[in-house]
């Protein structure tokens, strides 16, 4: 459910979680209990590039919970899974001409 902002004329702005239909009917003020009208909201539009947004989310995720790696699969472990295979050569006649 989304969060909607409401304005009480006596106590100011407050937020509440509710469905769209319920928000259109108004919400009771937590202080006085009077029914308050919903405030209009602007949609959240991101002007950030998608690559920068992905990088920021990776940085946020790794700052609190770093990725756990097993010792057997570090780049220098030497197992068959971590060894990089040489690319296949389809032009054997080009070997040694460079």
Protein Blocks (a to p, Z undefined) as FASTA:
>chain_A
ZZdddddfknopadddddfklmmnopadfklopacddddddddddfbdfklmmmmmmmmm
mmmmccdddfklgfklopaklpccddddfblmlgopZZ
